């Protein structure tokens, strides 16, 4: 057992099996199905690139792409800003900071559940808590899920509310910044504003890059919130691409077309991620460079 790393291979075996049979094999099958008219029945025909060319004339597909990009553009930066500010506040030395950190991380643990999505829907429906708060302060109540251009707002707010994962990573990055740099800046007369923007942010730039990539990928895969809260409505204003793929695959039985859209989504995420990484050298600072 102790020879040639046998123990290491044994511990790695569950991951290898899971990767092969839960990820790699299904990905290969979906790639094959994307060239067929597979509709959840054993019989299917090879149709070449028809599923891919079909997307060019599918207005609902382009709407889903547009809705998803709007969600990513608005939710990811705000979530990261909240995570960074809360992490900076909670890394200060005061009593109870660890407890507050756990409380702020809690929404991330439960935020993706169906139960939380149902509660969130009740908060924003007509005559819900948010509606009554608006009327209490003298504003006109808003039926969020009945107005197409506003229905996505509760989903963005819910995404921002789940900033705990980014917060923990930011907090770890802040902890790694040498205290001597901050103390030297304070002695030289730098205030907290200068310390944050001239020392903390530059040293956190690799962490910001990591969080940006991970949060962007996660936002592109958003499904549960739209499926439970809005069902993609009204007027498909919250019909995210993941939800649209799901409906084609499991509601309408168009598994071949859904598989093709899945690979296009993978390509879009890959291009966005590559673009972020490609441009990161312009603003990312590494301590060993200076």
Number of C-alpha atoms within 10 A of each C-alpha: 8 7 6 8 9 11 12 11 11 12 10 11 12 11 11 13 12 12 13 13 11 12 11 13 13 13 16 11 11 20 16 16 23 26 20 22 20 23 19 14 9 6 8 13 11 14 14 13 12 16 20 17 11 12 16 10 9 10 10 14 19 14 18 22 20 17 18 21 17 15 21 21 13 15 22 23 15 17 24 22 16 18 27 24 13 21 24 18 14 20 16 11 9 9 8 9 14 13 11 13 19 12 12 21 20 15 18 18 11 13 20 17 13 15 12 17 22 13 11 21 20 15 16 21 17 17 15 16 13 18 19 18 14 13 13 11 9 9 11 12 17 19 16 20 22 15 14 15 13 16 24 23 18 19 22 21 15 19 24 21 19 22 26 27 21 26 26 20 18 25 23 14 19 21 14 11 15 11 11 9 13 18 13 11 17 14 10 9 11 15 11 12 9 13 17 15 11 14 15 18 17 17 21 23 18 19 20 22 17 16 20 20 18 15 21 21 18 14 18 20 18 20 21 17 27 21 21 17 24 22 18 22 18 18 12 17 23 31 27 29 27 22 21 23 24 20 16 18 19 13 11 12 16 18 25 29 25 26 27 26 22 20 16 14 18 15 12 14 18 13 12 15 16 13 11 15 16 10 10 15 13 8 11 17 16 13 10 5 5 5
